[in-house]
Amino acid sequence: MPRIVVEVMPKPEILDPQGKAIASALPHLGFQDFSAVRQGKRFELSVDGEVTDEALAQARKAAEEMLSNPVIEDVVDVRVEDA
């Protein structure tokens, strides 16, 4: 079953306390190569049948109006993935 994947990230100017917490924990767990982390959200929208242009447009609209908070988040990707 195909799905539409929506990725949402905090705007660059918005503080990301979860990302900072993860970044500070990584070295303690032996991961030394990372200097920063930004944490976002991923949504998977399952589609019955083929993903049409209309379904993709609806997903983009839902991403902008419901799945993200446009004041503090950007929709960075809306794409089709095979399950």
N, CA, C and O of each residue as an XYZ file, in Angstrom:
332
protein
N       0.849     -1.178      0.000
C       0.000      0.000      0.000
C       0.895      1.243      0.000
O       1.739      1.389      0.884
N       0.724      2.132     -0.972
C       1.557      3.337     -0.998
C       1.188      4.285      0.144
O       0.101      4.216      0.717
N       2.127      5.160      0.446
C       1.865      6.142      1.500
C       2.517      7.460      1.119
O       3.471      7.512      0.343
N       1.978      8.501      1.682
C       2.547      9.837      1.531
C       3.234     10.171      2.845
O       2.640     10.068      3.919
N       4.485     10.570      2.742
C       5.274     10.909      3.927
C       5.404     12.431      4.002
O       5.768     13.091      3.028
N       5.098     12.963      5.175
C       5.211     14.399      5.432
C       6.251     14.585      6.531
O       6.163     13.966      7.592
N       7.237     15.442      6.271
C       8.257     15.752      7.281
C       8.140     17.220      7.677
O       8.060     18.109      6.829
N       8.132     17.445      8.975
C       7.973     18.779      9.549
C       9.143     19.026     10.500
O       9.498     18.159     11.299
N       9.734     20.209     10.406
C      10.860     20.565     11.271
C      10.608     21.933     11.910
O       9.887     22.762     11.355
N      11.209     22.160     13.080
C      11.106     23.497     13.661
C      11.784     24.515     12.740
O      12.787     24.204     12.099
N      11.243     25.710     12.677
C      11.884     26.774     11.892
C      13.288     27.004     12.446
O      13.514     26.831     13.643
N      14.233     27.392     11.590
C      15.626     27.565     12.042
C      15.785     28.520     13.220
O      16.669     28.334     14.056
N      14.930     29.546     13.291
C      15.067     30.535     14.369
C      14.421     30.098     15.680
O      14.546     30.786     16.694
N      13.738     28.968     15.665
C      13.068     28.464     16.862
C      14.009     27.552     17.643
O      14.662     26.686     17.062
N      14.078     27.743     18.944
C      14.893     26.868     19.786
C      14.324     25.452     19.753
O      13.110     25.262     19.674
N      15.206     24.470     19.813
C      14.812     23.066     19.765
C      15.368     22.363     21.000
O      16.422     21.731     20.920
N      14.677     22.461     22.152
C      15.212     21.877     23.380
C      15.374     20.358     23.306
O      16.304     19.812     23.900
N      14.486     19.668     22.590
C      14.654     18.211     22.472
C      15.901     17.887     21.673
O      16.653     16.980     22.029
N      16.125     18.625     20.594
C      17.341     18.419     19.802
C      18.591     18.687     20.613
O      19.571     17.949     20.510
N      18.566     19.746     21.427
C      19.729     20.051     22.278
C      19.972     18.954     23.314
O      21.118     18.597     23.587
N      18.901     18.423     23.886
C      19.048     17.342     24.861
C      19.656     16.100     24.203
O      20.527     15.447     24.777
N      19.189     15.787     23.006
C      19.737     14.634     22.288
C      21.204     14.877     21.964
O      22.036     13.990     22.149
N      21.525     16.075     21.481
C      22.912     16.398     21.130
C      23.836     16.285     22.333
O      24.973     15.835     22.195
N      23.371     16.683     23.500
C      24.243     16.596     24.682
C      24.362     15.164     25.193
O      25.344     14.828     25.855
N      23.380     14.317     24.898
C      23.445     12.916     25.342
C      24.296     12.041     24.430
O      24.876     11.056     24.886
N      24.375     12.381     23.170
C      25.095     11.528     22.216
C      26.544     11.236     22.619
O      26.947     10.073     22.580
N      27.348     12.238     23.004
C      28.734     11.936     23.384
C      28.837     10.979     24.579
O      29.766     10.176     24.655
N      27.886     11.069     25.502
C      27.893     10.181     26.669
C      27.607      8.736     26.279
O      27.931      7.807     27.019
N      27.000      8.558     25.114
C      26.687      7.217     24.622
C      27.701      6.734     23.585
O      27.509      5.692     22.958
N      28.785      7.500     23.410
C      29.852      7.087     22.515
C      29.748      7.611     21.091
O      30.517      7.199     20.223
N      28.804      8.516     20.841
C      28.650      9.089     19.500
C      29.277     10.475     19.491
O      28.654     11.445     19.923
N      30.508     10.569     18.999
C      31.295     11.798     19.113
C      31.251     12.693     17.879
O      31.696     13.838     17.951
N      30.735     12.218     16.762
C      30.880     12.930     15.489
C      29.792     13.958     15.194
O      29.798     14.550     14.115
N      28.858     14.189     16.117
C      27.730     15.064     15.825
C      27.795     16.322     16.669
O      27.970     16.257     17.885
N      27.655     17.470     16.013
C      27.759     18.733     16.740
C      26.403     19.346     17.079
O      26.314     20.184     17.976
N      25.348     18.940     16.375
C      24.019     19.499     16.640
C      22.952     18.512     16.178
O      23.189     17.668     15.314
N      21.769     18.642     16.780
C      20.620     17.809     16.410
C      19.392     18.706     16.356
O      19.197     19.555     17.226
N      18.571     18.515     15.340
C      17.257     19.151     15.264
C      16.257     18.018     15.185
O      16.401     17.128     14.347
N      15.258     18.030     16.028
C      14.251     16.974     16.025
C      12.987     17.479     15.356
O      12.499     18.570     15.654
N      12.465     16.667     14.445
C      11.242     17.020     13.743
C      10.191     15.936     13.893
O      10.265     15.080     14.774
N       9.204     16.002     12.999
C       8.116     15.026     13.023
C       7.977     14.420     11.628
O       8.207     15.084     10.617
N       7.596     13.144     11.599
C       7.327     12.436     10.343
C       5.922     11.852     10.447
O       5.581     11.183     11.422
N       5.116     12.120      9.421
C       3.766     11.571      9.336
C       3.700     10.658      8.130
O       4.242     10.986      7.074
N       3.045      9.517      8.270
C       2.841      8.594      7.166
C       1.339      8.475      6.918
O       0.595      8.008      7.779
N       0.908      8.895      5.750
C      -0.496      8.887      5.376
C      -0.707      7.757      4.366
O      -0.248      7.854      3.228
N      -1.388      6.699      4.765
C      -1.634      5.565      3.875
C      -2.724      5.913      2.874
O      -3.689      6.606      3.197
N      -2.552      5.423      1.662
C      -3.490      5.699      0.571
C      -3.984      4.375      0.013
O      -3.190      3.488     -0.300
N      -5.298      4.247     -0.109
C      -5.864      3.070     -0.773
C      -5.718      3.266     -2.276
O      -6.200      4.261     -2.817
N      -5.070      2.348     -2.947
C      -4.890      2.461     -4.392
C      -3.715      3.348     -4.736
O      -2.768      3.486     -3.963
N      -3.795      3.948     -5.914
C      -2.709      4.767     -6.450
C      -2.722      6.164     -5.825
O      -3.785      6.709     -5.528
N      -1.532      6.736     -5.630
C      -1.433      8.112     -5.140
C      -1.616      9.046     -6.331
O      -0.782      9.083     -7.236
N      -2.697      9.788     -6.324
C      -2.984     10.725     -7.409
C      -2.427     12.102     -7.066
O      -2.037     12.371     -5.929
N      -2.398     12.965     -8.077
C      -1.983     14.351     -7.831
C      -2.908     15.024     -6.829
O      -2.476     15.854     -6.029
N      -4.191     14.658     -6.879
C      -5.163     15.228     -5.939
C      -4.857     14.791     -4.502
O      -4.913     15.604     -3.579
N      -4.534     13.510     -4.317
C      -4.194     13.018     -2.976
C      -2.936     13.698     -2.463
O      -2.852     14.050     -1.286
N      -1.958     13.882     -3.343
C      -0.724     14.556     -2.933
C      -1.005     16.011     -2.566
O      -0.438     16.526     -1.603
N      -1.867     16.670     -3.318
C      -2.236     18.055     -3.008
C      -2.974     18.133     -1.673
O      -2.745     19.055     -0.891
N      -3.861     17.167     -1.409
C      -4.561     17.134     -0.126
C      -3.582     16.923      1.025
O      -3.734     17.516      2.093
N      -2.587     16.082      0.805
C      -1.581     15.843      1.843
C      -0.789     17.116      2.126
O      -0.515     17.436      3.283
N      -0.421     17.841      1.072
C       0.305     19.109      1.268
C      -0.557     20.108      2.057
O      -0.071     20.792      2.957
N      -1.829     20.172      1.703
C      -2.730     21.095      2.411
C      -2.884     20.682      3.879
O      -2.832     21.528      4.772
N      -3.074     19.386      4.124
C      -3.178     18.900      5.507
C      -1.893     19.185      6.270
O      -1.934     19.542      7.447
N      -0.757     19.030      5.608
C       0.533     19.287      6.256
C       0.640     20.740      6.684
O       1.109     21.039      7.783
N       0.205     21.640      5.815
C       0.315     23.068      6.115
C      -0.722     23.543      7.128
O      -0.455     24.455      7.911
N      -1.920     22.921      7.116
C      -3.005     23.414      7.960
C      -3.214     22.639      9.248
O      -3.729     23.193     10.218
N      -2.822     21.353      9.281
C      -3.130     20.553     10.458
C      -1.921     19.847     11.065
O      -1.793     19.774     12.287
N      -1.047     19.334     10.229
C       0.064     18.531     10.739
C       1.224     19.374     11.250
O       2.098     18.865     11.951
N       1.238     20.637     10.911
C       2.310     21.518     11.370
C       1.716     22.767     12.004
O       0.561     23.121     11.764
N       2.524     23.418     12.810
C       2.168     24.717     13.366
C       2.984     25.747     12.585
O       4.179     25.894     12.842
N       2.369     26.466     11.633
C       3.141     27.346     10.756
C       3.860     28.492     11.464
O       4.731     29.132     10.875
N       3.510     28.751     12.697
C       4.204     29.803     13.444
C       5.610     29.356     13.814
O       6.540     30.162     13.800
N       5.777     28.069     14.146
C       7.079     27.595     14.629
C       7.669     26.444     13.813
O       8.793     26.020     14.078
N       6.924     25.929     12.820
C       7.395     24.779     12.057
C       7.282     25.007     10.553
O       6.433     25.765     10.085
N       8.158     24.332      9.806
C       8.115     24.311      8.353
C       7.821     22.899      7.885
O       8.325     21.931      8.454
N       7.006     22.782      6.849
C       6.828     21.503      6.164
C       8.010     21.414      5.201
O       8.104     22.201      4.259
N       8.908     20.462      5.433
C      10.121     20.395      4.618
C      10.037     19.387      3.490
O      10.815     19.468      2.540
N       9.106     18.431      3.567
C       9.008     17.441      2.501
C       7.637     16.779      2.525
O       7.099     16.465      3.586
N       7.091     16.577      1.344
C       5.885     15.777      1.149
C       6.192     14.883     -0.047
O       6.373     15.384     -1.156
N       6.255     13.580      0.158
C       6.670     12.680     -0.919
C       5.911     11.357     -0.836
O       5.298     11.034      0.181
N       5.967     10.621     -1.909
C       5.324      9.312     -1.988
C       6.366      8.246     -1.729
O       7.463      8.296     -2.285
N       6.027      7.275     -0.881
C       6.875      6.115     -0.612
C       6.053      4.865     -0.773
O       4.877      4.833     -0.413
N       6.672      3.829     -1.318
C       6.017      2.528     -1.342
C       6.204      1.867      0.002
O       7.284      1.938      0.587
N       5.170      1.231      0.493
C       5.232      0.568      1.811
C       6.107     -0.661      1.752
O       6.278     -1.346      2.761
